[in-house]
Amino acid sequence: MQTARAANPSITAIATSVDKAADIKRESLRLELEAIQSRYEDGSLPRASYKRLRENVALMQMDLEDNL
């Protein structure tokens, strides 16, 4: 009986996993913005590319929040 239960996670376990995945996505997007900012500040990323990359990350952040 225990084996059958372990194979079928509870709705709470599924919801917790989804929440953790969303948190990881948020953190990765935050780190991406930091990397973009750092490259722009050190001069290795032109302003046009900087703006485009930040806009792309912003769209990904909005998409993430809309899916929650």
mmCIF file as Biopython writes it, N, C-alpha, C and O atoms, coordinates in Angstrom:
data_model
#
loop_
_atom_site.group_PDB
_atom_site.id
_atom_site.type_symbol
_atom_site.label_atom_id
_atom_site.label_alt_id
_atom_site.label_comp_id
_atom_site.label_asym_id
_atom_site.label_entity_id
_atom_site.label_seq_id
_atom_site.pdbx_PDB_ins_code
_atom_site.Cartn_x
_atom_site.Cartn_y
_atom_site.Cartn_z
_atom_site.occupancy
_atom_site.B_iso_or_equiv
_atom_site.auth_seq_id
_atom_site.auth_asym_id
_atom_site.pdbx_PDB_model_num
ATOM 1   N N  . MET A ? 1  ? 0.816  -1.197 0.000   1.0 0.0 1  A 1 
ATOM 2   C CA . MET A ? 1  ? 0.000  0.000  0.000   1.0 0.0 1  A 1 
ATOM 3   C C  . MET A ? 1  ? 0.866  1.270  0.000   1.0 0.0 1  A 1 
ATOM 4   O O  . MET A ? 1  ? 0.538  2.238  -0.686  1.0 0.0 1  A 1 
ATOM 5   N N  . GLN A ? 2  ? 1.947  1.271  0.750   1.0 0.0 2  A 1 
ATOM 6   C CA . GLN A ? 2  ? 2.841  2.425  0.801   1.0 0.0 2  A 1 
ATOM 7   C C  . GLN A ? 2  ? 3.448  2.717  -0.563  1.0 0.0 2  A 1 
ATOM 8   O O  . GLN A ? 2  ? 3.616  3.883  -0.917  1.0 0.0 2  A 1 
ATOM 9   N N  . THR A ? 3  ? 3.778  1.699  -1.329  1.0 0.0 3  A 1 
ATOM 10  C CA . THR A ? 3  ? 4.368  1.888  -2.644  1.0 0.0 3  A 1 
ATOM 11  C C  . THR A ? 3  ? 3.409  2.615  -3.568  1.0 0.0 3  A 1 
ATOM 12  O O  . THR A ? 3  ? 3.823  3.484  -4.336  1.0 0.0 3  A 1 
ATOM 13  N N  . ALA A ? 4  ? 2.138  2.270  -3.500  1.0 0.0 4  A 1 
ATOM 14  C CA . ALA A ? 4  ? 1.140  2.932  -4.337  1.0 0.0 4  A 1 
ATOM 15  C C  . ALA A ? 4  ? 1.012  4.402  -3.976  1.0 0.0 4  A 1 
ATOM 16  O O  . ALA A ? 4  ? 0.876  5.250  -4.858  1.0 0.0 4  A 1 
ATOM 17  N N  . ARG A ? 5  ? 1.053  4.706  -2.699  1.0 0.0 5  A 1 
ATOM 18  C CA . ARG A ? 5  ? 0.950  6.105  -2.269  1.0 0.0 5  A 1 
ATOM 19  C C  . ARG A ? 5  ? 2.176  6.904  -2.688  1.0 0.0 5  A 1 
ATOM 20  O O  . ARG A ? 5  ? 2.050  8.066  -3.077  1.0 0.0 5  A 1 
ATOM 21  N N  . ALA A ? 6  ? 3.330  6.315  -2.617  1.0 0.0 6  A 1 
ATOM 22  C CA . ALA A ? 6  ? 4.552  7.020  -3.000  1.0 0.0 6  A 1 
ATOM 23  C C  . ALA A ? 6  ? 4.561  7.333  -4.490  1.0 0.0 6  A 1 
ATOM 24  O O  . ALA A ? 6  ? 5.148  8.333  -4.904  1.0 0.0 6  A 1 
ATOM 25  N N  . ALA A ? 7  ? 3.935  6.512  -5.285  1.0 0.0 7  A 1 
ATOM 26  C CA . ALA A ? 7  ? 3.897  6.726  -6.730  1.0 0.0 7  A 1 
ATOM 27  C C  . ALA A ? 7  ? 2.930  7.832  -7.118  1.0 0.0 7  A 1 
ATOM 28  O O  . ALA A ? 7  ? 3.052  8.409  -8.199  1.0 0.0 7  A 1 
ATOM 29  N N  . ASN A ? 8  ? 1.974  8.135  -6.254  1.0 0.0 8  A 1 
ATOM 30  C CA . ASN A ? 8  ? 0.972  9.172  -6.535  1.0 0.0 8  A 1 
ATOM 31  C C  . ASN A ? 8  ? 1.090  10.296 -5.507  1.0 0.0 8  A 1 
ATOM 32  O O  . ASN A ? 8  ? 0.508  10.202 -4.426  1.0 0.0 8  A 1 
ATOM 33  N N  . PRO A ? 9  ? 1.831  11.353 -5.826  1.0 0.0 9  A 1 
ATOM 34  C CA . PRO A ? 9  ? 2.008  12.440 -4.852  1.0 0.0 9  A 1 
ATOM 35  C C  . PRO A ? 9  ? 0.688  13.163 -4.585  1.0 0.0 9  A 1 
ATOM 36  O O  . PRO A ? 9  ? -0.202 13.209 -5.435  1.0 0.0 9  A 1 
ATOM 37  N N  . SER A ? 10 ? 0.588  13.719 -3.393  1.0 0.0 10 A 1 
ATOM 38  C CA . SER A ? 10 ? -0.619 14.457 -3.012  1.0 0.0 10 A 1 
ATOM 39  C C  . SER A ? 10 ? -0.688 15.782 -3.764  1.0 0.0 10 A 1 
ATOM 40  O O  . SER A ? 10 ? 0.310  16.247 -4.315  1.0 0.0 10 A 1 
ATOM 41  N N  . ILE A ? 11 ? -1.848 16.369 -3.780  1.0 0.0 11 A 1 
ATOM 42  C CA . ILE A ? 11 ? -2.027 17.674 -4.428  1.0 0.0 11 A 1 
ATOM 43  C C  . ILE A ? 11 ? -1.175 18.732 -3.724  1.0 0.0 11 A 1 
ATOM 44  O O  . ILE A ? 11 ? -0.686 19.666 -4.360  1.0 0.0 11 A 1 
ATOM 45  N N  . THR A ? 12 ? -1.003 18.583 -2.425  1.0 0.0 12 A 1 
ATOM 46  C CA . THR A ? 12 ? -0.156 19.515 -1.671  1.0 0.0 12 A 1 
ATOM 47  C C  . THR A ? 12 ? 1.294  19.415 -2.124  1.0 0.0 12 A 1 
ATOM 48  O O  . THR A ? 12 ? 1.970  20.430 -2.289  1.0 0.0 12 A 1 
ATOM 49  N N  . ALA A ? 13 ? 1.768  18.191 -2.324  1.0 0.0 13 A 1 
ATOM 50  C CA . ALA A ? 13 ? 3.144  17.996 -2.786  1.0 0.0 13 A 1 
ATOM 51  C C  . ALA A ? 13 ? 3.328  18.572 -4.183  1.0 0.0 13 A 1 
ATOM 52  O O  . ALA A ? 13 ? 4.366  19.163 -4.481  1.0 0.0 13 A 1 
ATOM 53  N N  . ILE A ? 14 ? 2.339  18.405 -5.028  1.0 0.0 14 A 1 
ATOM 54  C CA . ILE A ? 14 ? 2.410  18.946 -6.388  1.0 0.0 14 A 1 
ATOM 55  C C  . ILE A ? 14 ? 2.426  20.465 -6.348  1.0 0.0 14 A 1 
ATOM 56  O O  . ILE A ? 14 ? 3.232  21.101 -7.027  1.0 0.0 14 A 1 
ATOM 57  N N  . ALA A ? 15 ? 1.530  21.052 -5.548  1.0 0.0 15 A 1 
ATOM 58  C CA . ALA A ? 15 ? 1.471  22.515 -5.443  1.0 0.0 15 A 1 
ATOM 59  C C  . ALA A ? 15 ? 2.774  23.072 -4.889  1.0 0.0 15 A 1 
ATOM 60  O O  . ALA A ? 15 ? 3.244  24.115 -5.344  1.0 0.0 15 A 1 
ATOM 61  N N  . THR A ? 16 ? 3.361  22.393 -3.913  1.0 0.0 16 A 1 
ATOM 62  C CA . THR A ? 16 ? 4.636  22.831 -3.342  1.0 0.0 16 A 1 
ATOM 63  C C  . THR A ? 16 ? 5.735  22.795 -4.401  1.0 0.0 16 A 1 
ATOM 64  O O  . THR A ? 16 ? 6.554  23.711 -4.485  1.0 0.0 16 A 1 
ATOM 65  N N  . SER A ? 17 ? 5.751  21.747 -5.200  1.0 0.0 17 A 1 
ATOM 66  C CA . SER A ? 17 ? 6.746  21.634 -6.273  1.0 0.0 17 A 1 
ATOM 67  C C  . SER A ? 17 ? 6.593  22.754 -7.292  1.0 0.0 17 A 1 
ATOM 68  O O  . SER A ? 17 ? 7.585  23.314 -7.759  1.0 0.0 17 A 1 
ATOM 69  N N  . VAL A ? 18 ? 5.357  23.081 -7.635  1.0 0.0 18 A 1 
ATOM 70  C CA . VAL A ? 18 ? 5.091  24.159 -8.587  1.0 0.0 18 A 1 
ATOM 71  C C  . VAL A ? 18 ? 5.556  25.490 -8.006  1.0 0.0 18 A 1 
ATOM 72  O O  . VAL A ? 18 ? 6.159  26.299 -8.711  1.0 0.0 18 A 1 
ATOM 73  N N  . ASP A ? 19 ? 5.278  25.718 -6.727  1.0 0.0 19 A 1 
ATOM 74  C CA . ASP A ? 19 ? 5.724  26.955 -6.069  1.0 0.0 19 A 1 
ATOM 75  C C  . ASP A ? 19 ? 7.240  27.058 -6.060  1.0 0.0 19 A 1 
ATOM 76  O O  . ASP A ? 19 ? 7.797  28.123 -6.325  1.0 0.0 19 A 1 
ATOM 77  N N  . LYS A ? 20 ? 7.909  25.949 -5.756  1.0 0.0 20 A 1 
ATOM 78  C CA . LYS A ? 20 ? 9.371  25.957 -5.734  1.0 0.0 20 A 1 
ATOM 79  C C  . LYS A ? 20 ? 9.933  26.222 -7.128  1.0 0.0 20 A 1 
ATOM 80  O O  . LYS A ? 20 ? 10.910 26.956 -7.275  1.0 0.0 20 A 1 
ATOM 81  N N  . ALA A ? 21 ? 9.329  25.634 -8.136  1.0 0.0 21 A 1 
ATOM 82  C CA . ALA A ? 21 ? 9.791  25.853 -9.510  1.0 0.0 21 A 1 
ATOM 83  C C  . ALA A ? 21 ? 9.639  27.320 -9.900  1.0 0.0 21 A 1 
ATOM 84  O O  . ALA A ? 21 ? 10.531 27.888 -10.531 1.0 0.0 21 A 1 
ATOM 85  N N  . ALA A ? 22 ? 8.526  27.934 -9.533  1.0 0.0 22 A 1 
ATOM 86  C CA . ALA A ? 22 ? 8.307  29.353 -9.837  1.0 0.0 22 A 1 
ATOM 87  C C  . ALA A ? 22 ? 9.327  30.220 -9.114  1.0 0.0 22 A 1 
ATOM 88  O O  . ALA A ? 22 ? 9.829  31.194 -9.676  1.0 0.0 22 A 1 
ATOM 89  N N  . ASP A ? 23 ? 9.636  29.867 -7.862  1.0 0.0 23 A 1 
ATOM 90  C CA . ASP A ? 23 ? 10.645 30.619 -7.113  1.0 0.0 23 A 1 
ATOM 91  C C  . ASP A ? 23 ? 12.006 30.521 -7.786  1.0 0.0 23 A 1 
ATOM 92  O O  . ASP A ? 23 ? 12.740 31.507 -7.862  1.0 0.0 23 A 1 
ATOM 93  N N  . ILE A ? 24 ? 12.337 29.344 -8.268  1.0 0.0 24 A 1 
ATOM 94  C CA . ILE A ? 24 ? 13.617 29.149 -8.960  1.0 0.0 24 A 1 
ATOM 95  C C  . ILE A ? 24 ? 13.648 29.970 -10.245 1.0 0.0 24 A 1 
ATOM 96  O O  . ILE A ? 24 ? 14.671 30.574 -10.566 1.0 0.0 24 A 1 
ATOM 97  N N  . LYS A ? 25 ? 12.546 30.000 -10.979 1.0 0.0 25 A 1 
ATOM 98  C CA . LYS A ? 25 ? 12.482 30.801 -12.212 1.0 0.0 25 A 1 
ATOM 99  C C  . LYS A ? 25 ? 12.645 32.282 -11.900 1.0 0.0 25 A 1 
ATOM 100 O O  . LYS A ? 25 ? 13.363 32.989 -12.607 1.0 0.0 25 A 1 
ATOM 101 N N  . ARG A ? 26 ? 11.980 32.760 -10.841 1.0 0.0 26 A 1 
ATOM 102 C CA . ARG A ? 26 ? 12.107 34.171 -10.445 1.0 0.0 26 A 1 
ATOM 103 C C  . ARG A ? 26 ? 13.562 34.516 -10.119 1.0 0.0 26 A 1 
ATOM 104 O O  . ARG A ? 26 ? 14.088 35.539 -10.558 1.0 0.0 26 A 1 
ATOM 105 N N  . GLU A ? 27 ? 14.188 33.648 -9.349  1.0 0.0 27 A 1 
ATOM 106 C CA . GLU A ? 27 ? 15.580 33.888 -8.960  1.0 0.0 27 A 1 
ATOM 107 C C  . GLU A ? 27 ? 16.497 33.862 -10.181 1.0 0.0 27 A 1 
ATOM 108 O O  . GLU A ? 27 ? 17.411 34.680 -10.283 1.0 0.0 27 A 1 
ATOM 109 N N  . SER A ? 28 ? 16.266 32.945 -11.095 1.0 0.0 28 A 1 
ATOM 110 C CA . SER A ? 28 ? 17.125 32.881 -12.285 1.0 0.0 28 A 1 
ATOM 111 C C  . SER A ? 28 ? 16.958 34.126 -13.147 1.0 0.0 28 A 1 
ATOM 112 O O  . SER A ? 28 ? 17.934 34.606 -13.724 1.0 0.0 28 A 1 
ATOM 113 N N  . LEU A ? 29 ? 15.748 34.656 -13.247 1.0 0.0 29 A 1 
ATOM 114 C CA . LEU A ? 29 ? 15.537 35.887 -14.012 1.0 0.0 29 A 1 
ATOM 115 C C  . LEU A ? 29 ? 16.195 37.078 -13.320 1.0 0.0 29 A 1 
ATOM 116 O O  . LEU A ? 29 ? 16.734 37.965 -13.982 1.0 0.0 29 A 1 
ATOM 117 N N  . ARG A ? 30 ? 16.150 37.097 -11.992 1.0 0.0 30 A 1 
ATOM 118 C CA . ARG A ? 30 ? 16.826 38.163 -11.246 1.0 0.0 30 A 1 
ATOM 119 C C  . ARG A ? 30 ? 18.332 38.109 -11.493 1.0 0.0 30 A 1 
ATOM 120 O O  . ARG A ? 30 ? 18.971 39.140 -11.706 1.0 0.0 30 A 1 
ATOM 121 N N  . LEU A ? 31 ? 18.890 36.906 -11.462 1.0 0.0 31 A 1 
ATOM 122 C CA . LEU A ? 31 ? 20.323 36.747 -11.723 1.0 0.0 31 A 1 
ATOM 123 C C  . LEU A ? 31 ? 20.678 37.139 -13.155 1.0 0.0 31 A 1 
ATOM 124 O O  . LEU A ? 31 ? 21.740 37.706 -13.409 1.0 0.0 31 A 1 
ATOM 125 N N  . GLU A ? 32 ? 19.782 36.831 -14.079 1.0 0.0 32 A 1 
ATOM 126 C CA . GLU A ? 32 ? 20.001 37.214 -15.478 1.0 0.0 32 A 1 
ATOM 127 C C  . GLU A ? 32 ? 20.064 38.743 -15.605 1.0 0.0 32 A 1 
ATOM 128 O O  . GLU A ? 32 ? 20.929 39.274 -16.303 1.0 0.0 32 A 1 
ATOM 129 N N  . LEU A ? 33 ? 19.156 39.440 -14.937 1.0 0.0 33 A 1 
ATOM 130 C CA . LEU A ? 33 ? 19.176 40.903 -14.963 1.0 0.0 33 A 1 
ATOM 131 C C  . LEU A ? 33 ? 20.478 41.444 -14.362 1.0 0.0 33 A 1 
ATOM 132 O O  . LEU A ? 33 ? 21.047 42.410 -14.872 1.0 0.0 33 A 1 
ATOM 133 N N  . GLU A ? 34 ? 20.943 40.823 -13.285 1.0 0.0 34 A 1 
ATOM 134 C CA . GLU A ? 34 ? 22.204 41.253 -12.688 1.0 0.0 34 A 1 
ATOM 135 C C  . GLU A ? 34 ? 23.371 41.059 -13.659 1.0 0.0 34 A 1 
ATOM 136 O O  . GLU A ? 34 ? 24.252 41.913 -13.759 1.0 0.0 34 A 1 
ATOM 137 N N  . ALA A ? 35 ? 23.368 39.939 -14.365 1.0 0.0 35 A 1 
ATOM 138 C CA . ALA A ? 35 ? 24.450 39.670 -15.326 1.0 0.0 35 A 1 
ATOM 139 C C  . ALA A ? 35 ? 24.414 40.671 -16.474 1.0 0.0 35 A 1 
ATOM 140 O O  . ALA A ? 35 ? 25.457 41.153 -16.916 1.0 0.0 35 A 1 
ATOM 141 N N  . ILE A ? 36 ? 23.228 40.980 -16.949 1.0 0.0 36 A 1 
ATOM 142 C CA . ILE A ? 36 ? 23.076 41.968 -18.027 1.0 0.0 36 A 1 
ATOM 143 C C  . ILE A ? 36 ? 23.592 43.323 -17.551 1.0 0.0 36 A 1 
ATOM 144 O O  . ILE A ? 36 ? 24.350 43.987 -18.259 1.0 0.0 36 A 1 
ATOM 145 N N  . GLN A ? 37 ? 23.181 43.731 -16.355 1.0 0.0 37 A 1 
ATOM 146 C CA . GLN A ? 37 ? 23.607 45.012 -15.791 1.0 0.0 37 A 1 
ATOM 147 C C  . GLN A ? 37 ? 25.121 45.065 -15.642 1.0 0.0 37 A 1 
ATOM 148 O O  . GLN A ? 37 ? 25.753 46.066 -15.980 1.0 0.0 37 A 1 
ATOM 149 N N  . SER A ? 38 ? 25.689 43.991 -15.140 1.0 0.0 38 A 1 
ATOM 150 C CA . SER A ? 38 ? 27.139 43.933 -14.937 1.0 0.0 38 A 1 
ATOM 151 C C  . SER A ? 38 ? 27.894 44.068 -16.266 1.0 0.0 38 A 1 
ATOM 152 O O  . SER A ? 38 ? 28.869 44.815 -16.358 1.0 0.0 38 A 1 
ATOM 153 N N  . ARG A ? 39 ? 27.447 43.357 -17.270 1.0 0.0 39 A 1 
ATOM 154 C CA . ARG A ? 39 ? 28.117 43.438 -18.582 1.0 0.0 39 A 1 
ATOM 155 C C  . ARG A ? 39 ? 27.975 44.831 -19.186 1.0 0.0 39 A 1 
ATOM 156 O O  . ARG A ? 39 ? 28.902 45.329 -19.824 1.0 0.0 39 A 1 
ATOM 157 N N  . TYR A ? 40 ? 26.817 45.460 -18.988 1.0 0.0 40 A 1 
ATOM 158 C CA . TYR A ? 40 ? 26.626 46.822 -19.498 1.0 0.0 40 A 1 
ATOM 159 C C  . TYR A ? 40 ? 27.562 47.786 -18.775 1.0 0.0 40 A 1 
ATOM 160 O O  . TYR A ? 40 ? 28.198 48.633 -19.402 1.0 0.0 40 A 1 
ATOM 161 N N  . GLU A ? 41 ? 27.642 47.649 -17.445 1.0 0.0 41 A 1 
ATOM 162 C CA . GLU A ? 41 ? 28.483 48.559 -16.661 1.0 0.0 41 A 1 
ATOM 163 C C  . GLU A ? 41 ? 29.961 48.400 -16.965 1.0 0.0 41 A 1 
ATOM 164 O O  . GLU A ? 41 ? 30.710 49.374 -16.910 1.0 0.0 41 A 1 
ATOM 165 N N  . ASP A ? 42 ? 30.397 47.174 -17.290 1.0 0.0 42 A 1 
ATOM 166 C CA . ASP A ? 42 ? 31.820 46.997 -17.588 1.0 0.0 42 A 1 
ATOM 167 C C  . ASP A ? 42 ? 32.146 47.287 -19.058 1.0 0.0 42 A 1 
ATOM 168 O O  . ASP A ? 42 ? 33.293 47.140 -19.481 1.0 0.0 42 A 1 
ATOM 169 N N  . GLY A ? 43 ? 31.148 47.694 -19.826 1.0 0.0 43 A 1 
ATOM 170 C CA . GLY A ? 43 ? 31.368 48.131 -21.190 1.0 0.0 43 A 1 
ATOM 171 C C  . GLY A ? 43 ? 31.383 47.024 -22.233 1.0 0.0 43 A 1 
ATOM 172 O O  . GLY A ? 43 ? 31.661 47.286 -23.404 1.0 0.0 43 A 1 
ATOM 173 N N  . SER A ? 44 ? 31.090 45.799 -21.834 1.0 0.0 44 A 1 
ATOM 174 C CA . SER A ? 44 ? 31.128 44.693 -22.801 1.0 0.0 44 A 1 
ATOM 175 C C  . SER A ? 44 ? 29.782 44.445 -23.488 1.0 0.0 44 A 1 
ATOM 176 O O  . SER A ? 44 ? 29.644 43.526 -24.295 1.0 0.0 44 A 1 
ATOM 177 N N  . LEU A ? 45 ? 28.797 45.275 -23.154 1.0 0.0 45 A 1 
ATOM 178 C CA . LEU A ? 45 ? 27.469 45.136 -23.760 1.0 0.0 45 A 1 
ATOM 179 C C  . LEU A ? 45 ? 26.983 46.515 -24.213 1.0 0.0 45 A 1 
ATOM 180 O O  . LEU A ? 45 ? 26.815 47.411 -23.386 1.0 0.0 45 A 1 
ATOM 181 N N  . PRO A ? 46 ? 26.756 46.693 -25.510 1.0 0.0 46 A 1 
ATOM 182 C CA . PRO A ? 46 ? 26.277 47.993 -25.994 1.0 0.0 46 A 1 
ATOM 183 C C  . PRO A ? 46 ? 24.872 48.317 -25.451 1.0 0.0 46 A 1 
ATOM 184 O O  . PRO A ? 46 ? 24.099 47.425 -25.102 1.0 0.0 46 A 1 
ATOM 185 N N  . ARG A ? 47 ? 24.578 49.595 -25.396 1.0 0.0 47 A 1 
ATOM 186 C CA . ARG A ? 47 ? 23.300 50.051 -24.828 1.0 0.0 47 A 1 
ATOM 187 C C  . ARG A ? 47 ? 22.100 49.425 -25.530 1.0 0.0 47 A 1 
ATOM 188 O O  . ARG A ? 47 ? 21.155 49.009 -24.861 1.0 0.0 47 A 1 
ATOM 189 N N  . ALA A ? 48 ? 22.113 49.347 -26.847 1.0 0.0 48 A 1 
ATOM 190 C CA . ALA A ? 48 ? 20.969 48.777 -27.581 1.0 0.0 48 A 1 
ATOM 191 C C  . ALA A ? 48 ? 20.748 47.318 -27.183 1.0 0.0 48 A 1 
ATOM 192 O O  . ALA A ? 48 ? 19.608 46.892 -26.997 1.0 0.0 48 A 1 
ATOM 193 N N  . SER A ? 49 ? 21.821 46.560 -27.053 1.0 0.0 49 A 1 
ATOM 194 C CA . SER A ? 49 ? 21.711 45.157 -26.638 1.0 0.0 49 A 1 
ATOM 195 C C  . SER A ? 49 ? 21.240 45.061 -25.192 1.0 0.0 49 A 1 
ATOM 196 O O  . SER A ? 49 ? 20.419 44.212 -24.845 1.0 0.0 49 A 1 
ATOM 197 N N  . TYR A ? 50 ? 21.773 45.941 -24.362 1.0 0.0 50 A 1 
ATOM 198 C CA . TYR A ? 50 ? 21.367 45.998 -22.956 1.0 0.0 50 A 1 
ATOM 199 C C  . TYR A ? 50 ? 19.857 46.198 -22.839 1.0 0.0 50 A 1 
ATOM 200 O O  . TYR A ? 50 ? 19.183 45.478 -22.102 1.0 0.0 50 A 1 
ATOM 201 N N  . LYS A ? 51 ? 19.339 47.170 -23.563 1.0 0.0 51 A 1 
ATOM 202 C CA . LYS A ? 51 ? 17.909 47.453 -23.510 1.0 0.0 51 A 1 
ATOM 203 C C  . LYS A ? 51 ? 17.086 46.266 -24.015 1.0 0.0 51 A 1 
ATOM 204 O O  . LYS A ? 51 ? 16.085 45.893 -23.402 1.0 0.0 51 A 1 
ATOM 205 N N  . ARG A ? 52 ? 17.514 45.673 -25.138 1.0 0.0 52 A 1 
ATOM 206 C CA . ARG A ? 52 ? 16.779 44.544 -25.715 1.0 0.0 52 A 1 
ATOM 207 C C  . ARG A ? 52 ? 16.755 43.350 -24.757 1.0 0.0 52 A 1 
ATOM 208 O O  . ARG A ? 52 ? 15.716 42.715 -24.576 1.0 0.0 52 A 1 
ATOM 209 N N  . LEU A ? 53 ? 17.899 43.051 -24.150 1.0 0.0 53 A 1 
ATOM 210 C CA . LEU A ? 53 ? 17.975 41.929 -23.223 1.0 0.0 53 A 1 
ATOM 211 C C  . LEU A ? 53 ? 17.117 42.160 -21.980 1.0 0.0 53 A 1 
ATOM 212 O O  . LEU A ? 53 ? 16.435 41.250 -21.510 1.0 0.0 53 A 1 
ATOM 213 N N  . ARG A ? 54 ? 17.158 43.386 -21.453 1.0 0.0 54 A 1 
ATOM 214 C CA . ARG A ? 54 ? 16.322 43.699 -20.278 1.0 0.0 54 A 1 
ATOM 215 C C  . ARG A ? 54 ? 14.840 43.581 -20.619 1.0 0.0 54 A 1 
ATOM 216 O O  . ARG A ? 54 ? 14.054 43.080 -19.815 1.0 0.0 54 A 1 
ATOM 217 N N  . GLU A ? 55 ? 14.461 44.036 -21.797 1.0 0.0 55 A 1 
ATOM 218 C CA . GLU A ? 55 ? 13.056 43.919 -22.217 1.0 0.0 55 A 1 
ATOM 219 C C  . GLU A ? 55 ? 12.649 42.454 -22.332 1.0 0.0 55 A 1 
ATOM 220 O O  . GLU A ? 55 ? 11.545 42.078 -21.940 1.0 0.0 55 A 1 
ATOM 221 N N  . ASN A ? 56 ? 13.544 41.631 -22.870 1.0 0.0 56 A 1 
ATOM 222 C CA . ASN A ? 56 ? 13.234 40.203 -22.996 1.0 0.0 56 A 1 
ATOM 223 C C  . ASN A ? 56 ? 13.038 39.552 -21.628 1.0 0.0 56 A 1 
ATOM 224 O O  . ASN A ? 56 ? 12.117 38.756 -21.441 1.0 0.0 56 A 1 
ATOM 225 N N  . VAL A ? 57 ? 13.896 39.887 -20.684 1.0 0.0 57 A 1 
ATOM 226 C CA . VAL A ? 57 ? 13.764 39.329 -19.337 1.0 0.0 57 A 1 
ATOM 227 C C  . VAL A ? 57 ? 12.483 39.849 -18.688 1.0 0.0 57 A 1 
ATOM 228 O O  . VAL A ? 57 ? 11.791 39.097 -18.001 1.0 0.0 57 A 1 
ATOM 229 N N  . ALA A ? 58 ? 12.162 41.111 -18.896 1.0 0.0 58 A 1 
ATOM 230 C CA . ALA A ? 58 ? 10.920 41.664 -18.343 1.0 0.0 58 A 1 
ATOM 231 C C  . ALA A ? 58 ? 9.704  40.917 -18.887 1.0 0.0 58 A 1 
ATOM 232 O O  . ALA A ? 58 ? 8.762  40.644 -18.143 1.0 0.0 58 A 1 
ATOM 233 N N  . LEU A ? 59 ? 9.717  40.589 -20.167 1.0 0.0 59 A 1 
ATOM 234 C CA . LEU A ? 59 ? 8.621  39.816 -20.745 1.0 0.0 59 A 1 
ATOM 235 C C  . LEU A ? 59 ? 8.534  38.429 -20.117 1.0 0.0 59 A 1 
ATOM 236 O O  . LEU A ? 59 ? 7.440  37.932 -19.849 1.0 0.0 59 A 1 
ATOM 237 N N  . MET A ? 60 ? 9.679  37.810 -19.884 1.0 0.0 60 A 1 
ATOM 238 C CA . MET A ? 60 ? 9.678  36.493 -19.240 1.0 0.0 60 A 1 
ATOM 239 C C  . MET A ? 60 ? 9.138  36.585 -17.812 1.0 0.0 60 A 1 
ATOM 240 O O  . MET A ? 60 ? 8.430  35.687 -17.354 1.0 0.0 60 A 1 
ATOM 241 N N  . GLN A ? 61 ? 9.473  37.678 -17.104 1.0 0.0 61 A 1 
ATOM 242 C CA . GLN A ? 61 ? 8.958  37.863 -15.747 1.0 0.0 61 A 1 
ATOM 243 C C  . GLN A ? 61 ? 7.437  38.047 -15.764 1.0 0.0 61 A 1 
ATOM 244 O O  . GLN A ? 61 ? 6.729  37.471 -14.939 1.0 0.0 61 A 1 
ATOM 245 N N  . MET A ? 62 ? 6.946  38.847 -16.699 1.0 0.0 62 A 1 
ATOM 246 C CA . MET A ? 62 ? 5.496  39.046 -16.800 1.0 0.0 62 A 1 
ATOM 247 C C  . MET A ? 62 ? 4.798  37.738 -17.146 1.0 0.0 62 A 1 
ATOM 248 O O  . MET A ? 62 ? 3.743  37.430 -16.592 1.0 0.0 62 A 1 
ATOM 249 N N  . ASP A ? 63 ? 5.377  36.976 -18.049 1.0 0.0 63 A 1 
ATOM 250 C CA . ASP A ? 63 ? 4.812  35.692 -18.422 1.0 0.0 63 A 1 
ATOM 251 C C  . ASP A ? 63 ? 4.766  34.752 -17.228 1.0 0.0 63 A 1 
ATOM 252 O O  . ASP A ? 63 ? 3.770  34.057 -17.026 1.0 0.0 63 A 1 
ATOM 253 N N  . LEU A ? 64 ? 5.811  34.723 -16.448 1.0 0.0 64 A 1 
ATOM 254 C CA . LEU A ? 64 ? 5.854  33.879 -15.255 1.0 0.0 64 A 1 
ATOM 255 C C  . LEU A ? 64 ? 4.752  34.260 -14.286 1.0 0.0 64 A 1 
ATOM 256 O O  . LEU A ? 64 ? 4.054  33.390 -13.766 1.0 0.0 64 A 1 
ATOM 257 N N  . GLU A ? 65 ? 4.590  35.544 -14.040 1.0 0.0 65 A 1 
ATOM 258 C CA . GLU A ? 65 ? 3.571  35.984 -13.073 1.0 0.0 65 A 1 
ATOM 259 C C  . GLU A ? 65 ? 2.154  35.746 -13.611 1.0 0.0 65 A 1 
ATOM 260 O O  . GLU A ? 65 ? 1.246  35.449 -12.835 1.0 0.0 65 A 1 
ATOM 261 N N  . ASP A ? 66 ? 1.957  35.871 -14.905 1.0 0.0 66 A 1 
ATOM 262 C CA . ASP A ? 66 ? 0.635  35.616 -15.479 1.0 0.0 66 A 1 
ATOM 263 C C  . ASP A ? 66 ? 0.254  34.150 -15.408 1.0 0.0 66 A 1 
ATOM 264 O O  . ASP A ? 66 ? -0.929 33.812 -15.357 1.0 0.0 66 A 1 
ATOM 265 N N  . ASN A ? 67 ? 1.256  33.274 -15.405 1.0 0.0 67 A 1 
ATOM 266 C CA . ASN A ? 67 ? 0.988  31.836 -15.369 1.0 0.0 67 A 1 
ATOM 267 C C  . ASN A ? 67 ? 0.719  31.328 -13.971 1.0 0.0 67 A 1 
ATOM 268 O O  . ASN A ? 67 ? 0.316  30.176 -13.809 1.0 0.0 67 A 1 
ATOM 269 N N  . LEU A ? 68 ? 0.931  32.155 -12.945 1.0 0.0 68 A 1 
ATOM 270 C CA . LEU A ? 68 ? 0.730  31.695 -11.566 1.0 0.0 68 A 1 
ATOM 271 C C  . LEU A ? 68 ? -0.678 31.870 -11.113 1.0 0.0 68 A 1 
ATOM 272 O O  . LEU A ? 68 ? -1.007 31.531 -9.976  1.0 0.0 68 A 1 
#
